[in-house]
């Protein structure tokens, strides 16, 4: 069993059976459901796992404890991928004290209405729980990304058990770069709650954190400033990477040609990075991730039934529901008789904060013409100012 510290163990599981996390996010490298065990004078288990892996999880506990029983099950997050096996746990360890906050127990009774909880401990912000050598401090983190979420800080080993914060897609037996799938996870799942994450980071800044143990993804032990800085950028809706992102939809290829011509012009003029994607064919979560990664974005789409093309409409909805802000947007629209896309796009962002539209609008009637090529050149110049 994986030992994190002298008396802290990883007891989570990897899931390679899952096709869509939360029924919507593609996870080609699977998913990890993390759980941890602290063995001291008192024994604490940190969170449960997804329902399919209940027996494996309980076996992991038994492998370390043998016939001993945990004294506490600490519930940091009630989402079912972390709480679904609580009933199995209580059936095996009926005298264990269940630890959570008031909102935790409201949700626990909602998910398990028939479950008898003989021993419970309700904790509040800043309260401590001694296991012997280890002293745990509880940190509430409402709406990161559910209202009951709390984190736990081990004052002894300087470990932050971070719930879904600092999580990522991907099972732990797959070697992959952290930031890409952590970014997609963050903006897909937590991204709406930047203000709440900023509040959590402020609390974390007062702690001496040497290890971060999230509920998804790897345990983080080195260069923690890198991860904390990215979370600060993401939750502050800042710009992570210099460059421009072009997102397009195209019915017969004419709008695609315009988007690709803009890409080529930007590269020719020295843009450090140009990312381009077809919204109809790429993972929408990846596209949302890139929309937040860069400070400038170009939306290129056709008029469709007096609106914009459906995939563009869906994409913009995905951005604005996550509080898209602090960005510059360029527009390429196409319409064979009444181009309406630019008007519809601007209306979509009417209530978004600090959105600046470029002065240059590329408006195509069916196919690219010399005046459109000139507009694309002007748009590239404006974006690179």
Residue, then its C-alpha position, 0 to 999 in steps of 0.5 A: x500500500x502506498x505510504x505518503x508519510x510515516x503514518x499516512x497511507x493512500x487507500x484509493x482506487x483507479x477506475x478504467x471502466x468509466x467512459x464519462x465522468x459526471x456523465x459528460x467529461x471524457x476520461x481516456x486515461x480513467x479516473x482516480x477516487x482518492x481516500x487516505x488513512x492516518x494511523x495514530x493513537x486514533x485512526x482516521x479515514x479520509x473520505x470514501x470512493x465510488x460505489x463500484x469500488x467499495x469492496x476494494x476500498x475496504x480491502x485496502x483499509x483491512x490490508x493496513x489495519x488488520x482487525x483494528x477499527x478506524x475511530x473516525x471517518x472524515x467526510x470532506x465532500x458528499x459527491x457520490x464519487x467520494x461518499x457512495x460507500x459510506x454505508x458499506x463502511x458503517x456496516x463493517x465499522x459500526x462504532x466509527x464516529x462520522x465527522x463532518x459539518x452541518x451541511x455534510x450531515x444534511x446531505x448524508x441523510x439525503x443520500x442515505x435516508x435509512x442509514x443509522x449513524x450512532x456516532x457523529x461529530x459535527x465540526x466547524x471552521x478552525x476546529x481541531x481533532x487530535x489523533x494523538x501525534x497528529x492534530x487535524x484542523x478543519x477548513x470550510x470551503x463552501x462551493x469549492x465546488x459543493x456547499x458542504x466541502x471542507x478541507x483538513x490540514x494535518x498540523x503534524x506532517x503539514x499535509x493538506x487534504x484538499x477535497x476536489x481542489x487540486x484534482x485532475x482527470x486521469x487514473x494514478x497508474x497512467x503517467x501524464x502531464x499534470x496541468x492539461x487534465x487539471x486545467x480541464x478538470x478545474x474549468x469544467x467542474x470548479x470554474x464557476x466558483x473562482x471567488x470561492x477558490x480565491x477565498x480558499x487560497x487565502x486561507x491556505x496561504x496562512x498554512x505551512x503546506x508541504x504535501x497536498x492530497x486531493x480527492x482526484x489525481x496524484x498526491x503533490x509533494x514537490x514544487x507546490x508553488x507551481x500548483x498554487x500559482x496555477x490555481x490562483x491564475x485560474x480562479x482569478x480569471x487571469x491569463x495563463x499563456x500568451x497567445x490567441x485561441x481561435x474557435x470556429x464552426x463551419x458548415x461548408x468550409x468557408x468559415x473554416x478557411x477564414x479561421x485558418x487564414x487568420x491563424x496563418x496571418x497571426x503566425x506570420x506576424x509573430x504571435x507566440x502561440x495560436x491554438x485553433x479548434x473546430x467546435x463541432x469535432x473537438x471535446x467541448x471541455x478541452x475547448x472551454x479550457x483553452x478559452x480560459x487559458x488565453x487572454x484573447x479569443x476569436x469566435x468564428x461562426x456562421x449564421x444559422x436560423x437567424x442565430x449562430x451555429x448551435x455548437x458555437x452557441x453551446x460553447x459560449x454558454x459553457x464559457x459564460x456559465x463559468x463566469x468568463x471575464x477579463x478577455x478580448x474577443x474577435x469575431x468572424x461571422x458568415x451569412x449568405x443573406x443576413x449575417x447575425x452571428x456577431x450581433x448574437x455573440x455580443x448579446x451573449x456576453x452582455x453581462x460578462x465582466x471586462x469583455x472587450x470586442x475588437x474594433x475589427x469585425x470580419x463579416x463574410x457573405x458566403x465565401x472569402x473575398x478580397x475585402x475579407x482577406x484585408x479584414x482578417x489582416x487588420x484583425x490579426x494586427x489588432x489582436x497583436x497590439 
